[in-house]
Amino acid sequence: MARGLDSCPNIDPIWVSNEPELLGYGPAYPDKALGTDEADLREGSPVNHVGDIKAALYVVHGILDRQAHVDNYYRLTEALDEANTKHQRLLVGGEAHGLYDLKNRTLLYDELLEFLEQNIGPGWISPTGMAEISN
């Protein structure tokens, strides 16, 4: 089972924010949602499986994110570098858990379109501008 890096650390939990309390979950939320078995948390953490990734990965993170602390971004990108896993990264200042500033969203979408063009190939956009999915 794949889990977010913020909830399945490779070394120590990074629950440094009070976001769960703000959402009404309380400080016990991570334990309730994910369990407390350290071996299970390590096994489920994507940072421990970057060498298994076969496709290029695009990693984007808001530096002010209080739900998934920025340390998780640094841990993941460092692990990707060490594993020589092809990836592109975007760390956005002034943003949190989502990009809301139009300038930042435009940057993300421009970079993401270029990333998909390079890694999936040209022509993946339909004439209507909608992504096409083949079954």
Secondary structure, 3 states (H helix, E strand, C coil): CCCCCCCCCCCCCCCCCCHHHHCCCCCCHHHHHHCCCHHHHHHHCHHHHHHHCCCCEEEEEECCCCCCCHHHHHHHHHHHHHCCCCEEEEEECCCCCCCCCHHHHHHHHHHHHHHHHHHCCCCCECCCCCECCCC
